[in-house]
Amino acid sequence: MATPKSAPAPGPSAPTADPRRWLILAVICTAYLMVGLDLTVMNLALPSAQDDLGFSDADRQWIVTAYALPFGSLLLFCGRLSDVIGRKETFLGGVAGFVIASAVGGAANSFAMLVTARAFQGAFAAMLAPAVLALVATTFIDPQEKSKAFAVFSGVASSGAALGLIIGGALTSALDWRWCMYVNVVIGGAALIGGQMWMRKQPKAGARMDVPGVLLASVGMFCVVYGFSNAAEHSWSTPSAWGYLVVAAVLLIAFAAWQSRAANPLLPPRIVLDRNRGAAYLTVFFVGIGLFGIMLFLIYFLQNNLGYSAIKSGVVLLPMIVFTTVAAGVGAVKLLPKHGPKPLITLGMLLNAVGLAWLTQIDAHSSYAADILGPTLAVGFGMGLVYSAAARTGTAGVAPQEAGIASACINTGQQLGGAVGTALLNTIAATAASGWLDSHVTGKPTAEQLGLAAIDGYTTVFWWCAAFFAFGALAAGVLLRSGPLPAPAEAGAPQPTEQSESAHS
C-alpha cells in the first residue's frame, strides 16, 4: 500500500534547476554580445586603422578575413571540444583568450600585429560561440524558462552585428579605432568574472574527439572561407578562389563519408539529418547571406550616396534592432511553444524577403523615413522570428553530450552564409554597376553617374537577397515539421540518456 506513495519520488539522477541560472544567462549573453560585435565593429574603424598603421587598401580585407578564417574553420572542432572538456572550461577559456587577443589588437603598432590579434580573436570566438548556446540549452530545464532564456539570447545574437556598426562608428568618431578592440576587454572582463563566480562545473558528458574528422572538417571549412574571401577580393577565376573551393568540396565530402563510419564522429549524422534541426541549420545559412546584404550594402548606400557619417549610419539601424529584440521575445516565449518553429521561420524569412525587395526602390533622392525605415523594420521583425525559432530548434532533441556540436552547427551555418554572401554579393554588385555604366555612359563617368551605377549594384544585391530569403522560406515550409517541438527535447529526459550512452562508450 505504501509503495505507490514512494514511486513518484524523483531518482537521484533527476536534473535540478541551477539557482543562479538567470545570472548565468546574463553572463552568457554578455560574452556572446562581444562575439557578435566583432563581426562588424572593425568595419567602420578600418580607414582610421589604415591611416594609423599605414597598410595598403589591398591589406584592409585581411583585417576582416583574419577573423573569419579561424572562426569559420574551428567551430565544429570547438563545439565538440566543449562536449569533451566541459562547457564552463571552454567558455572561460574562450572569453579569456578573446580578451587577451583584443588587448593585443588595441595596442597593435603594425599591420602584422593587428592581423595576428584578429586571427586569435576568431579562434577564441570559435571556442566561445558553441559553448554559450549549449549552456543556454542545458542550464534551463523548465520549458517555459527555457523559452524565455532563448528569447533573451536570440535578441542578443540577432542584434550583435548591427550593434557592432553603431558602437564601431561611435568609438571611432568619439575616441579612437583602438577602442573598437579595447571595448572587448571591458565586456569580456565582466563576463569572465561572472562566469567564474556563478557557473558551476557540469559533469563530463562522455563525448570523445574524432581526430580525423576534426582535420577534415577544419581544413575543409578553412578552404571554404578562404576561397570565398579570395573570390570577393580578386576574382572567381583565380586559382586562389576556385582552387581552394574545389579542395574544400573534396575534403567536406570525405568528412561526410567518414562521419557515417567513425566510431565517435565529430558530427554524428543524426544531428543534421533530423528534419527540424537540418532546416534550422539551412535557415541560418540563408540568413547569413541575406544579413550581409543589409549590413554591408545598406551601409554603403547610407554613407556613400546619402552622405551619412559612420555614427549616423549605425544609429539609423537602431529601430531594426529594437524590432528584432521584440520579435525574438514574442516568438520564443509566446509563439514557439504553441505553434512550433515552422510558422515562425517561414513567416520570418518571408518578412525578410519583403523587406529586401522593398529596399530595391532606393534611388539617389531617397530619404531615411520614406525609403529606409519601413524595410529595415520588416527585416528586423523577420530576423527576430527566425532567430528565436532557429536557435532553439537547432539544439532541440539532442543528448547532453552532443549539445556543443549541435550548437556549433548553428554558428557554422551562419558563418558559411556570411562567407558565401561576401563573395557572391560583392561580385553581383560589381557586375551590375559595370553593366549600368556600359549601357548608360560613354567616355569617363561623372561622380553622379558612378553613384547611380553603385545604387544599381545595391538594388541588384537586394533583389538577390530577397530571393535567398524567399528560397529559405520555401525550404523551411517543406522541411520543418508542423506543431510544437517534441516534449522530450525540453527537459528531464536527457539525463538517463547521458548515463546510458556513457556506459556504452
VOGU-3710 file (C-alpha; in Angstrom, 3 decimals, decimal comma):
1> matpksapap> 0,000/0,000/0,000  2,835/2,373/0,830  4,669/1,645/-2,429  2,530/3,860/-4,708  3,294/6,871/-2,473  7,037/6,472/-2,780  7,051/5,614/-6,507  6,701/9,189/-7,851  9,723/10,402/-5,911  12,422/11,536/-8,314
11> gpsaptadpr> 15,511/9,413/-8,585  18,976/10,683/-7,810  19,637/11,410/-11,490  16,710/13,814/-11,878  18,070/17,181/-13,062  17,607/20,219/-10,816  17,477/23,841/-11,881  20,555/25,919/-11,148  19,502/28,671/-8,701  21,907/31,065/-10,437
21> rwlilavict> 20,630/30,292/-13,935  19,437/33,836/-14,722  22,766/35,296/-13,640  24,469/32,696/-15,823  22,258/33,750/-18,743  23,331/37,370/-18,239  26,977/36,264/-18,378  26,353/34,141/-21,482  24,631/36,993/-23,318  27,371/39,442/-22,347
31> aylmvgldlt> 30,026/37,134/-23,763  28,113/36,404/-26,964  27,446/40,108/-27,485  31,218/40,523/-27,653  31,457/37,891/-30,420  28,575/39,441/-32,366  30,037/42,927/-32,097  33,362/41,851/-33,531  31,776/40,573/-36,716  31,249/44,222/-37,715
41> vmnlalpsaq> 32,743/46,581/-35,105  36,031/46,963/-37,014  34,344/47,619/-40,376  33,810/51,311/-39,724  37,197/51,626/-37,993  39,252/50,297/-40,915  40,021/53,683/-42,546  41,296/55,085/-39,224  43,356/51,970/-38,514  44,778/52,137/-42,028
51> ddlgfsdadr> 45,860/55,761/-41,575  47,414/54,978/-38,205  49,297/51,796/-39,142  49,983/52,634/-42,781  48,810/49,466/-44,531  47,532/49,359/-48,098  43,980/49,177/-49,435  44,671/45,585/-50,538  45,596/44,685/-46,948  42,368/46,074/-45,471
61> qwivtayalp> 40,437/42,941/-46,376  42,752/40,873/-44,193  41,558/42,640/-41,043  38,153/41,065/-41,709  39,379/37,806/-43,256  41,863/37,089/-40,444  38,920/36,967/-38,018  36,625/34,966/-40,293  39,093/32,214/-41,250  39,736/30,648/-37,817
71> fgslllfcgr> 36,204/31,423/-36,650  34,591/29,541/-39,526  37,089/26,673/-39,698  37,283/25,821/-35,978  33,598/25,958/-34,995  32,853/22,233/-35,332  36,057/21,266/-33,513  35,368/23,722/-30,683  31,741/22,635/-30,462  32,863/19,064/-29,785
81> lsdvigrket> 35,636/20,350/-27,509  33,009/21,901/-25,241  31,325/18,485/-25,031  34,626/16,766/-24,224  36,327/19,039/-21,671  33,258/20,788/-20,262  31,273/23,872/-21,218  32,352/26,050/-18,310  36,016/25,383/-19,096  35,515/26,063/-22,806
91> flggvagfvi> 33,518/29,204/-22,073  36,077/30,673/-19,670  38,977/29,748/-21,949  37,263/31,346/-24,933  36,448/34,563/-23,070  39,932/34,875/-21,557  41,633/34,282/-24,896  39,331/36,753/-26,672  40,062/39,437/-24,074  43,836/38,974/-24,373
101> asavggaans> 43,719/38,988/-28,182  41,601/42,153/-28,123  44,051/43,907/-25,797  46,936/42,985/-28,097  44,990/44,194/-31,137  44,200/47,508/-29,477  47,892/48,025/-28,711  48,991/46,960/-32,225  51,837/49,027/-33,669  51,927/47,267/-37,045
111> famlvtaraf> 49,644/45,645/-39,583  51,080/42,198/-38,811  50,368/42,584/-35,094  46,767/43,666/-35,736  46,095/40,820/-38,178  47,581/38,264/-35,777  45,397/39,578/-32,959  42,314/39,383/-35,188  43,166/35,779/-36,070  43,382/34,841/-32,397
121> qgafaamlap> 40,116/36,677/-31,775  38,494/34,482/-34,418  39,949/31,295/-32,915  38,730/32,110/-29,420  35,352/33,254/-30,794  35,027/29,784/-32,335  35,746/28,347/-28,885  33,202/30,593/-27,209  30,251/30,636/-29,617  29,166/26,963/-29,461
131> avlalvattf> 29,692/26,845/-25,693  27,299/29,716/-24,993  24,402/28,248/-26,961  24,996/24,815/-25,422  24,994/26,425/-21,969  21,626/28,043/-22,637  20,243/24,701/-23,838  21,489/22,746/-20,810  21,261/25,299/-17,969  17,487/25,773/-18,218
141> idpqekskaf> 15,273/22,746/-17,509  11,732/24,109/-17,211  10,229/24,505/-20,728  8,755/27,956/-20,021  12,000/29,226/-18,529  13,945/27,762/-21,428  11,694/29,656/-23,851  12,376/32,920/-22,035  16,117/32,200/-21,948  16,222/31,526/-25,675
151> avfsgvassg> 14,203/34,695/-26,265  16,813/36,791/-24,461  19,712/35,006/-26,136  18,121/35,276/-29,587  17,650/39,009/-29,162  21,337/39,432/-28,326  22,524/37,077/-31,074  20,433/38,665/-33,801  21,313/42,261/-32,929  25,027/41,926/-32,168
161> aalgliigga> 26,249/42,598/-35,706  24,090/45,710/-36,074  25,170/46,962/-32,651  28,757/46,453/-33,798  28,200/49,015/-36,550  26,757/51,508/-34,075  29,443/51,007/-31,434  32,217/50,921/-34,033  31,066/54,205/-35,502  30,661/55,831/-32,084
171> ltsaldwrwc> 34,038/54,707/-30,741  35,880/55,640/-33,925  34,269/59,078/-34,068  34,480/59,946/-30,354  37,687/58,207/-29,274  39,971/56,130/-31,485  39,795/52,998/-33,629  41,754/51,113/-30,957  38,735/51,291/-28,655  36,898/49,006/-31,065
181> myvnvvigga> 39,310/46,381/-29,712  39,615/47,622/-26,139  35,849/47,563/-25,638  36,104/43,762/-25,625  38,407/43,921/-22,612  35,645/45,660/-20,660  32,818/43,404/-21,876  34,852/40,198/-21,735  36,318/41,039/-18,335  32,808/41,326/-16,881
191> aliggqmwmr> 31,784/38,006/-18,498  34,935/36,284/-17,229  34,367/37,381/-13,638  30,678/36,457/-13,748  31,366/33,065/-15,330  33,980/32,212/-12,716  31,665/33,253/-9,873  28,326/31,785/-10,949  28,866/28,945/-13,400  29,255/25,532/-11,877
201> kqpkagarmd> 31,096/22,665/-13,446  28,865/20,424/-15,495  29,524/16,679/-15,350  31,648/15,329/-18,176  29,331/14,223/-20,966  31,362/11,198/-22,055  31,967/12,559/-25,569  35,190/11,724/-27,423  37,192/13,631/-30,015  37,209/12,403/-33,621
211> vpgvllasvg> 40,698/13,493/-34,732  40,373/12,563/-38,453  37,000/14,281/-38,539  38,463/17,398/-36,912  41,228/17,596/-39,522  38,904/17,053/-42,492  36,253/19,482/-41,240  38,630/22,220/-40,074  40,806/22,241/-43,196  37,727/21,928/-45,421
221> mfcvvygfsn> 35,987/24,860/-43,720  39,198/26,899/-43,887  39,327/26,336/-47,635  35,665/27,322/-47,998  36,089/30,628/-46,157  39,462/31,390/-47,765  38,230/30,520/-51,244  35,166/32,742/-50,979  37,244/35,544/-49,432  39,626/35,434/-52,391
231> aaehswstps> 36,715/35,422/-54,810  35,386/38,580/-53,145  38,785/40,275/-53,147  40,067/39,199/-56,564  38,020/37,102/-58,987  36,234/33,784/-59,224  38,653/32,790/-61,974  41,783/32,988/-59,812  43,250/29,672/-58,562  43,224/31,086/-55,019
241> awgylvvaav> 39,420/31,187/-55,286  38,192/28,197/-57,297  41,195/26,054/-56,369  40,512/26,317/-52,655  36,785/25,771/-53,203  37,495/22,554/-55,129  39,767/21,331/-52,337  37,074/22,298/-49,817  34,459/20,267/-51,677  36,719/17,188/-51,742
251> lliafaawqs> 37,572/17,465/-48,038  33,997/18,039/-46,912  32,725/15,106/-48,999  35,434/12,964/-47,385  34,363/14,321/-43,991  30,729/13,347/-44,612  31,777/9,861/-45,691  33,986/9,453/-42,625  31,226/10,575/-40,246  28,992/7,729/-41,417
261> raanpllppr> 31,553/5,109/-40,343  33,554/6,711/-37,500  33,129/5,134/-34,071  32,850/8,550/-32,366  32,027/11,000/-35,176  32,742/14,689/-34,751  29,317/15,479/-36,215  27,000/12,479/-35,833  24,831/12,302/-38,972  21,666/12,108/-36,858
271> ivldrnrgaa> 22,300/15,694/-35,710  21,892/17,193/-39,169  19,599/14,584/-40,711  16,778/15,363/-38,302  14,288/17,395/-40,342  13,802/20,162/-37,784  17,452/20,620/-36,909  18,611/20,345/-40,524  16,090/23,004/-41,560  17,287/25,271/-38,733
281> yltvffvgig> 20,910/24,996/-39,907  19,869/25,656/-43,519  17,827/28,657/-42,396  20,722/30,361/-40,636  22,858/29,769/-43,739  20,433/31,841/-45,830  20,193/34,393/-43,018  23,992/34,723/-43,106  23,882/35,561/-46,814  20,989/37,999/-46,568
291> lfgimlfliy> 22,221/39,730/-43,414  25,456/40,520/-45,213  23,439/42,391/-47,840  21,849/44,567/-45,169  24,938/45,169/-43,046  27,309/45,998/-45,885  25,454/47,351/-48,912  22,889/49,362/-46,993  25,735/50,983/-45,045  27,497/51,713/-48,342
301> flqnnlgysa> 24,348/53,411/-49,623  23,839/55,453/-46,460  27,429/56,690/-46,322  28,482/56,949/-49,959  25,207/58,059/-51,548  23,234/59,782/-48,785  26,317/61,229/-47,067  25,662/59,822/-43,589  28,530/59,766/-41,101  29,738/56,481/-39,602
311> iksgvvllpm> 27,869/57,069/-36,350  24,666/58,253/-38,057  24,588/55,285/-40,432  24,818/52,985/-37,428  22,229/54,820/-35,340  19,570/54,650/-38,067  19,659/50,857/-37,649  18,530/51,112/-34,007  14,795/50,701/-34,823  15,639/47,480/-36,675
321> ivfttvaagv> 17,485/46,204/-33,583  14,521/47,065/-31,348  12,120/45,216/-33,644  14,481/42,229/-33,758  14,638/42,041/-29,966  10,864/42,380/-29,567  10,138/39,755/-32,220  12,675/37,358/-30,705  10,993/37,680/-27,314  7,463/37,270/-28,610
331> gavkllpkhg> 8,472/34,407/-30,884  10,387/32,378/-28,316  8,056/32,894/-25,350  4,580/33,155/-26,859  4,590/31,590/-30,325  7,204/28,847/-30,480  5,835/26,707/-27,583  2,330/26,783/-29,105  2,945/26,623/-32,833  6,461/25,235/-33,255
341> pkplitlgml> 9,235/26,597/-35,481  7,606/26,114/-38,890  5,289/29,160/-38,991  7,831/31,413/-37,236  10,770/30,653/-39,513  8,656/30,647/-42,667  6,958/33,955/-41,824  10,231/35,492/-40,657  12,024/34,583/-43,882  9,129/35,954/-45,932
351> lnavglawlt> 9,235/39,232/-43,993  12,965/39,424/-44,679  12,308/38,844/-48,380  9,650/41,594/-48,415  11,994/43,999/-46,622  14,842/43,411/-49,082  12,508/43,688/-52,084  11,209/46,961/-50,613  14,782/48,272/-50,385  15,202/47,887/-54,137
361> qidahssyaa> 13,155/51,087/-54,512  16,007/53,295/-53,280  17,494/55,944/-55,575  19,754/58,976/-55,374  16,960/61,068/-53,827  15,823/58,588/-51,179  15,240/59,642/-47,583  15,537/57,577/-44,427  11,931/57,994/-43,268  10,345/57,267/-46,639
371> dilgptlavg> 12,607/54,591/-48,073  14,805/53,004/-45,367  12,833/52,851/-42,114  9,979/50,634/-43,318  12,130/47,958/-44,994  14,550/47,735/-42,065  11,670/47,354/-39,595  10,280/44,473/-41,679  13,700/42,825/-41,754  14,189/43,421/-38,034
381> fgmglvysaa> 10,908/41,715/-37,130  11,607/38,865/-39,534  15,106/38,292/-38,161  13,749/38,162/-34,617  11,210/35,489/-35,514  13,811/33,425/-37,364  16,477/33,587/-34,668  14,081/32,816/-31,829  12,985/29,616/-33,553  16,220/28,525/-35,254
391> artgtagvap> 18,456/28,735/-32,174  16,020/26,647/-30,130  15,259/24,159/-32,891  18,920/23,604/-33,782  19,655/22,272/-30,298  16,328/20,545/-29,581  16,196/16,798/-29,053  19,954/16,189/-28,737  21,569/14,364/-25,826  23,659/16,499/-23,419
401> qeagiasaci> 26,914/15,088/-24,802  26,010/16,467/-28,234  24,698/19,921/-27,271  28,022/21,572/-28,091  28,334/20,170/-31,602  24,659/20,908/-32,325  25,236/24,497/-31,207  28,320/24,688/-33,429  26,187/23,763/-36,439  24,065/26,893/-35,888
411> ntgqqlggav> 27,147/29,110/-35,859  28,744/27,238/-38,770  25,662/27,726/-40,934  25,708/31,466/-40,321  29,468/31,749/-40,921  29,219/29,814/-44,179  26,372/32,053/-45,267  28,455/35,123/-44,469  31,421/33,767/-46,460  29,233/32,959/-49,460
421> gtallntiaa> 27,486/36,326/-49,170  30,787/38,218/-49,043  31,979/36,735/-52,315  28,730/36,316/-54,202  27,082/39,633/-53,387  30,249/41,653/-53,965  30,552/40,056/-57,388  26,879/40,697/-58,173  27,145/44,349/-57,106  30,305/44,977/-59,144
431> taasgwldsh> 28,879/43,272/-62,234  25,611/45,200/-62,039  27,404/48,526/-61,564  29,703/47,842/-64,527  26,733/46,844/-66,664  24,920/50,080/-65,791  27,957/52,160/-66,765  28,391/50,278/-70,036  24,772/50,893/-71,043  24,419/54,497/-69,789
441> vtgkptaeql> 27,823/56,161/-70,125  30,179/56,883/-72,994  33,628/58,092/-72,019  34,706/58,871/-68,482  31,801/58,688/-65,997  30,996/61,615/-63,726  30,758/61,307/-59,946  26,950/61,392/-60,241  26,979/58,564/-62,790  29,289/56,493/-60,589
451> glaaidgytt> 26,836/56,994/-57,736  23,904/55,870/-59,868  25,866/52,814/-61,016  26,634/51,927/-57,391  22,936/52,228/-56,481  22,069/49,888/-59,332  24,557/47,416/-57,867  22,973/47,733/-54,419  19,428/47,224/-55,666  20,517/44,168/-57,655
461> vfwwcaaffa> 22,070/42,746/-54,475  18,859/43,429/-52,541  16,827/41,527/-55,169  19,189/38,562/-54,828  18,983/38,684/-51,025  15,179/38,750/-51,282  15,399/35,635/-53,463  17,639/33,872/-50,936  15,221/34,663/-48,131  12,257/33,501/-50,219
471> fgalaagvll> 14,043/30,242/-51,001  14,817/29,878/-47,283  11,122/30,331/-46,502  10,251/27,630/-49,038  12,858/25,250/-47,590  11,596/25,869/-44,055  7,998/25,296/-45,119  8,897/21,977/-46,740  11,413/20,590/-44,234  10,155/21,690/-40,829
481> rsgplpapae> 7,590/19,531/-39,083  4,281/21,084/-38,129  3,408/21,578/-34,495  5,429/22,297/-31,333  8,847/20,793/-30,756  8,699/17,346/-29,137  8,427/17,443/-25,356  11,455/15,165/-24,699  13,656/17,842/-26,213  12,702/20,198/-23,421
491> agapqpteqs> 13,940/18,778/-20,242  14,334/15,998/-17,791  14,754/13,042/-20,133  18,297/13,659/-21,369  19,943/12,751/-18,077  19,369/8,987/-18,314  20,409/9,143/-21,969  23,717/10,643/-20,946  24,367/7,876/-18,453  23,370/5,079/-20,769
501> esahs> 25,488/6,387/-23,635  28,448/6,853/-21,301  28,072/3,249/-20,202  28,165/2,047/-23,811  31,281/4,072/-24,556
//
